[in-house]
Amino acid sequence: MMRRILPIVLIILFALSGCSSVKEEQNTAAYKQISQEEAKEMMSRDDGHVIVDVRRQDEYDAGHIPGAILIPNESIGCDSPEALPDYDQIILIYCRTGNRSKQASEKLAAMGYTNIYEFGGINTWTGEIVTEETEE
């Protein structure tokens, strides 16, 4: 009986482990939530940061923060996004209202990213916003 149960238990444990990894276990620091004013200050620095918009393509095309790259929250899974190869790079994340940016920040922190700053939604952004048309 025990010989039959053990493989089943191991399969269940493996299935429930999902995306966990050694990096996830080592990552004790989550993301940091900052104000949009703090985000603007950080964006003014030449420190190698990246601004990440985690909305959908149509939302991004309608208007986004200058220099932001698009990585939709729904596309962030178990593997690190190709656009974010440096786990120690400063990552500034936003979405429309702040919900998806928090979800994306949690997922990236769980993958081992160490410098994640979530600053809410573009719906309250007072800085510059560009569209696909204005970038061309």
FENQUI-V753024 format. One record per residue. N is the residue number from 1. OMEGA is omega as a letter, one per 40 degrees, with the letter a starting at -180 (* if undefined). NEAR is the number of other C-alpha atoms within 12 Angstrom. Layout:
n=<N N>
omega=<OMEGA OMEGA>
near=<NEAR NEAR>
This chain:
n=<1 2 3 4 5 6 7 8 9 10 11 12 13 14 15 16 17 18 19 20 21 22 23 24 25 26 27 28 29 30 31 32 33 34 35 36 37 38 39 40 41 42 43 44 45 46 47 48 49 50 51 52 53 54 55 56 57 58 59 60 61 62 63 64 65 66 67 68 69 70 71 72 73 74 75 76 77 78 79 80 81 82 83 84 85 86 87 88 89 90 91 92 93 94 95 96 97 98 99 100 101 102 103 104 105 106 107 108 109 110 111 112 113 114 115 116 117 118 119 120 121 122 123 124 125 126 127 128 129 130 131 132 133 134 135 136>
omega=<a i i a a i i i i i i i i a a a i a a a i i a a a a i i i i i i a i i i i i i i i i a a i a i a i i a i a i i a a i i a a i a i a i a i a i a i a a a a a a a i i a a a a a a i i a i a i i i a a a a i i i a i i a a i i i i i a a a i a a i a i a i a i i a i i i i a a i a *>
near=<7 8 9 10 11 12 13 14 14 14 14 13 13 14 12 11 15 15 21 23 18 13 21 26 16 16 23 16 21 26 30 26 27 24 22 26 18 19 33 23 17 25 28 17 13 10 15 18 28 35 35 43 43 43 38 24 21 16 23 29 22 19 30 37 40 26 23 32 29 34 33 29 29 20 22 28 22 21 22 25 25 14 20 29 17 21 25 21 22 28 41 46 52 45 40 30 21 29 23 30 41 32 30 40 40 31 32 46 36 32 36 33 34 29 30 40 39 41 40 34 32 35 21 19 25 15 20 17 22 20 20 19 12 14 15 6>
